[in-house]
């Protein structure tokens, strides 16, 4: 992960299914450059994305490579009630939280061919979202 200041953080992460929408346990193991190099040399399905903080608790992931064109919004909340209370912005087109086709591992291994019909969001010229 490259931070806005240019520093690099190497981490190995795993997300697990949770009991509710807001309960998704996650583990991160932070690596040094040598550990990262050893893992990076192994055969792998690669997923590259850039994450942008757009305010209001939302982050936008813009995918690259074979997933170019896919953009996903993500938001975090303290509990299911807070999550359900969030007003979804008009620029969010489809809810994919429970669609395993959009899980990181699925996207890396199988690519982008979601079970739901793919939808394209057109943003007006000059809109910086």
Buried (B, 14 or more C-beta within 10 A) or exposed (E): EEEEEEEEEBEEEEEEEEEEEBEEEEEEEEBEEEEBEEEEEEEEEEBEBEEEEEEEEBBBBBBEEBBEEBBBBEBEBEEBEEBEEEEEEEBBEEEBEEEEBBBBEBBBEEEBEBEEEEEEEEEEEEEEE
